[in-house]
């Protein structure tokens, strides 16, 4: 999009582009999402940015009305396979906070200087600034949804010091942490939905455009591994719950099914959210847990781009019309998904009961964490499962958000006994590739770059079986 087209999106308050770009107003010093309901600024006062971090780096603070930091992430970062796309996925997973820029660069196979240069050239912000913007958002969420002490929130959000935390919050939000807490939605501190041991941290996971939650929850229910996952409740109001192993601890997360958003008078879907609750043993894992849920549920996708392309195909047009916004679910734990894709649901449940770590505080039917690859490699080293878990444990095979998809698929196909169909499933789900065509079905190249989504439409219509 050129800047004139972006301004038209701002002028029409087009929510389809929330998260795809941000605009800032030089006369007010504020940056917003395209759908901000405020009076549209004059064109000559507007500047455009690819990321919130770039706007912050240019001295603009976040709008208190439209909360631009709460929008869905750009779909571009999940689609792209280049170093910038891989870097953005890793930053979203919290790698810079845990391992620094050097750790990010090492995972990408580039020098820290090269990563800094490429991100700054394309996005207007380097990895530190991008991670800082994410830390500020995490801190705001914790301030406004929990009763954690402010000092604890500073370190839980990834800040190195309380002073750095205070300075950043003032710069990004033009408010102190205490002021942000007092200004929480729903009437402030006394009335806001605070976290409790029973309720966890309440969050809204935003998405753009229509979202077929029913199809996603159908898949989650069909695949649920006992002890690790469960789906309960009546159709249309189901809740998906699962355990997660995270960098600093573990979590039990829950996401509620939500009917699709109604169309506006213009026929457009304004987007919406899924309600979630996170029970974390360590609040430093909030950002990582949220990002993993977003990948599992494919919340950062651009349904407008997908539906426009696939809806132009004669075979797919009626399917797209029947299910606008159908998603291609990913994985909350890529290594777990790889094992499950190989062995199937029944065998995965056996592995959980035999080798999974028992939760210190089981919650209903959720009793275990899925076993780590190193544990499985030591316990059952033979056959294809042993080869897969050994490769995951020693780093020969990488499935993290910054992994090179082609390299990962080549490593999978090199494992004895692992077939191309299983490799395609892992590439689609664990690596979030939107354009995978497994062997077997007739998937024409004209469906590129959304063949993974096309397969979901065929499966939802009963023309292909889920695997």
N, C-alpha and C positions, 0 to 999 in steps of 0.2 A: 504494500500500500504506500502511495506517496502521501505527502503531508496534506495535500488538499482533500484527498479521500478520507484521511484520518479525521480531518476537521469536520467533514460531513457526518462521520460517525458520531463525533462529539455533539454536533448540532442537533442530531436526531436522537441523542441519548440511546445509542444502539448497544444494548447489553451483550450482543454477540461478541464484541471485541474487548470486553472486560478481561484483563489479564494478558491480552495480546499486545497492548501498548498502554502507556499512561500519558496524560497531558498535564502540563503545568502552566500556571498563569503568572506572568512576571509581575503584574501589578499587585497581586495578593501574596505571592511567595508560597502558594499552595499547589500540590499536585493531586490529581483525581483519576478515577476510572472513567472510561468513555460515557458510561450511563449515569454519571453524577446528576442529580436533579437540580442542582444550582443553576442560576442564570448563565446561559452560554456566554463565555468571554469573547471579546473581539479577536478576530483571527490574528492580528499583528501582535497580540499580547500572549499568544499561545506557543509553547514549545512541546515537542513530543519526545518520549523516551521509551526505550524497549523494556526497561526494568524499573521497578521502584527504587532500586539501589542507585541507578544512574540519576534519577530525579533528586534523591536525597543528596547525592554527591555534588549536585549543582546548587545546593542550598535551599531546596524546596521541602516543606513539611507536608505530612499526610493530611488530607481533608478529613475533618471530624464528621462530616455529614455522610460521605459515601464510603469511607474506610477502604481506600484502595489497596491496603495490604491484605484484605480478607478475600480478594477475588480468586477464582480458580487460577491455577498456574497456566502458563502458555502451553498450548498443545504442541508447539514447535519443538520443545525440548524432548518430548517423548518420541517424536517422529525422527528427528535428526540422528544420524549415526556418526557425525564428525566430532572433532574434539570439543567444540563448544557445546553441542548437545549433550555429550557424555559428561562434560564438566558440570553443566547445570543440574543434571540428575544426581551427580555425586554431592554437590553442594546442598541440594535439597535433602539428601539423606543425612546431612550433618557431618560429612567427612572433614571439612575444613575446621570445624569446631573440635573434632577429636584428634585429627592428625596434622592440622596445619596445611599451609599451601604446599609444603614439600611433600606431604603425604598425598595430597590431591594430584600433584604432578607425577609422582611415582606411579600411581594407579593408572594414569593416562598414558604413561610412557614418554612424557615430554619433560623438558626442564621447567622449573618454576618460572623463569623469565619468559619462556615461550607461552606458557598458559596465561600469564598476566597480560602479555601483549595481545594475544588473540581475543581474550574476553574483553579487554578494554577497547580494542579496535571495533569490535562488533556491537558490544552492549553498552559501552560508555562507563563500565565499572569492572574492577578486577575482582578476584575471588574473595578477598578480605571484605570489600564493600558489599558484595552480594551476600556473604554469610552474615555480615553485620545487620543488613536489612531483615534477614530471616530471624536473627536473634531478637531484634526489636519486636517483630510480630509475635514471636513466641512469648516474650515477656508481657506484652499487652494482653494476650489471651490468659496467661496465668494471673495477672493482676486483676482481671475483670471476671474470672470464673472460679478462683480459689481464695482461700484465706491464708495461704502460705505467707510467712513473713517476707517483706520486701527484699531483705538481704538474701534469703534463700532463693527467691525468684531470680535475682541477679545471676547467681552462679548456675542455677538450673537452666537458665536460658543460654548459657555458654559464654557469658561475659567474664573477663579475667579479673575484674575488680568492681566494687560497688561504684567507685567514681566513674569508671568507664560506662557502666550501666546508666547512671544518672545523666551523664552528659549526652549519651546517645538518645535516651528517651526524650530529653528536652529538645534535642535537635530534630528528631524525626516527628514528634507529636506536639511540640511546643507546650509540653506539660511535664510536670514532675511525675514520678511513679505514683505518689500519693494522690495527685490530682486525677490521674487516669483511673485509679481504683475508685475514687469517689464518683467519677463520671460514667461508671459502668452502665450499660443498658438496663432497662426495666427498673429505673428508679434508684440506682446507686447501691451502695454496699448492703444495706438492710434487705433489699428486695432482689438482688441478683441471684442467679442460680449457682450457688457455691458448690465446690467439690466436697464430698463426704466419703467416708469409707464405703458406704453402700452405693452412692450415685456415681462416684468417680468424677473425673473432669468432664463436664458437658461441653460439647463442641458442635458446630454446624459445619459440615464438609460441603463447601459450595461446588456447584457445577454450572456450566453454561448450557443453555438450550434445553431441549427435551431430554429426558433420561428414562429409559425403560428399566425401572428398578425390578419389576416382576421377573423379567428374563434373567437378570443378574442373580437374584435371590433363588430362582429355580436352579441355576447352575451350582450356587454355593450349597444348597440343600442336597443336591444329587451327589456332590463330591465330599461332603462333610466327613471328616475322620473322627471317630469317637474318641473322647478323651482330650482332643485338641480343639474341636469345633462343634458347634451345634446351631441349628436353625429352628426356632420355635414361634408359635403364634399363628393366627389365621392368615390366609393368603391376602396380601394387600397391607397387612400390618405385622409382618414377620420381623423378628430380630435375629440377626446373625451375631454370634459371639465366638471368640476364639482366644487362644493363648498366643503370646508372641515372645520370642527371645530377642532382646534388644542389647545394644552395646553396654549399657550400664546396669541392666537388670532384666526383669521380665514384666509382662503386662497381660491383663485380660481386657480385651476391647469388645465393644458392642456397637452395632450399627442397625438403625431401624429402617425398614422398608418404607418408602414414601411414594404415594401416587404421583404420577407425572404432573408438572405444572400446567395450569390451564393456558390456552392461547390468549394473547392479547387481542384487542380489537383489530389490529393489523394482520392477525394471523400468525404472529411470531411467538415463540416460546421465550419468556423472559429468563429462564434458568431457575435454579432453586438450590436445595441443599438436602443432605441426609443428616439426621441427628445421630450423634455418636457419643459414647462415654468411654473414657479411658481410665483404667485402674493401673497406675504405674508404681512399681516398687522404687523407682528413682525418677523424679520429675525431669531430669536432664534428657530423658528419652522421649519427651513429648514431640519434638519436631520430627524425629525419625519415625515414631509410631504413626503420626499423621500422614507422613509421606508414603509410608508403606500401605496404609489403608487406601490412600488415593490411587496408588498404582493397582492395588487389587481390584478396586471398583471402577477403574478407568475414568476418574472424575475430571481429569484435565484434558480430555479429548475435545475436539472441535466437531460436534455433530453436524454443523452446517456444511463444513467442507466435505465430510464423509458422505452425508446424504445427497448432496448436490452431485457428487461424482457417481456414486453407485445408482442413484435414482435415474441417471441418464441411460442406464443399461436396460434393455427390454426385459431380460430375465429377472432382474432384481427390482425394477421399478415398483411393482405391486407389493413386494416384500418391504421395501423402504417406506412406502406410503402407509403400510399397516403398522410398522414399528419404527417411527422416527426417533432418532437418538439412541438406537440400539448400540450397546457398548461391547468392547472386546476385553473381558476381564483379564487382569494380570495375576500377580502373586504377592502375598504379604511377606513371604520368605522364599526367595528364588531357589535356594539350595533344597529346601523342603519340597518345593514344587517339582524339582527335577527328580528326586527320589520317588515321589508319588506318581509322576508320569510314567516312570519305568515299571514300578511294581504293582500299581493299582490300589484301589481303596482297601480291600480286605487285607492284603499283605501290609499296607501302611499301618493299619490298626494294630496288627501283630507287633510291628516294630515299635510303635508307640508304647504299648503295654510292657514290652520286654526291655526296651532300652531308653525310653523317654525319661526325662527327669521329672519326678513328682513335684508338683507345686507345694510350696510351704503352706499355702492356704487354698486348698481346692475350692472351687466355686461351682456347686451343682455338679453337672456332668463333666465340667472342665477340670481335669485332674493332672494333666501332663504338658510339658513342652515337647515338641517334636525332637527326636534325637539328633544331635549334631553329626555332621559327616564323619568327623574323626572318631566318634564313638562307634558308629556303624562300621567304619572301615576296620577298626580293631576287632569288633565282635563278629562280623561276617565278611571276611576279606575276599571270599571266593566269588567267582562269577561276575556277571555284568554289574550287579549292585556293588560288589566290592571294588571293581574298577572305577565306577562312577564316584563313590564316596571317597576313595583314595585320591582321585584327581581333584575333587573339591577340597579335600583337607589339605593337600600339599600345594594348592594354588595352580596346578597345571591347567585346571578348568576354572575360569572365573565367571560368575553370574551376577556380580554386583551391578548397581545401576550404571556404572561407568564402563562396563565391559564392552569390548568390541564384539558386535554380534556375529560377524563373519568368523572371527577367530574362535569364538565360543562354539559355534556350530561345527567348525572343523575339529575342535578338540572332542566334541561329543561323538562325532562320526568315527573318530579314531579309536574309541573305546570298543573292546571286543563285545559283540552281541547287542549293541545299541543300534536300532534301526533308524532309518531316515524319518519315519513318521513320528517316532518318539522325540527325535531331535527337533523336528518342526514344532511339536507341541511345546517343548521347553523354550524354543526361541520365541514363540508367540506369547506364552504366559510368563515365564520367568524373566525374559529380557524385554517384554513389552513391545515387540516388533509389530507394527500395524500392517505389514505387507508380507505375510507368509502364506505360501501355497504348499500344503503337504502333498506327498505323492498319493496318487489315487484319484481324487475328485477332479472333474474338469473345471479348472479355475483359469480362465483366460487372462492374458497379460493386460487386456484392456481394463481390467478391474484394479490395476495398480493406481495409486500406492496404498489401497485400502483392502487388500485381499483378505486380511484377517477378519475385518468387519463383514465382508461379503460372506465368508464362511459362517459367521454367527447368524446372519440372516437365513442362510440355507438350513442351518440346524434348528433355529427357532421355528421355521416353517415345516419342519419334519422331513426335509429333503436329504438331510445328512444326520448320522447319529453322532451324539456327543461321545467323546472318548476321554 
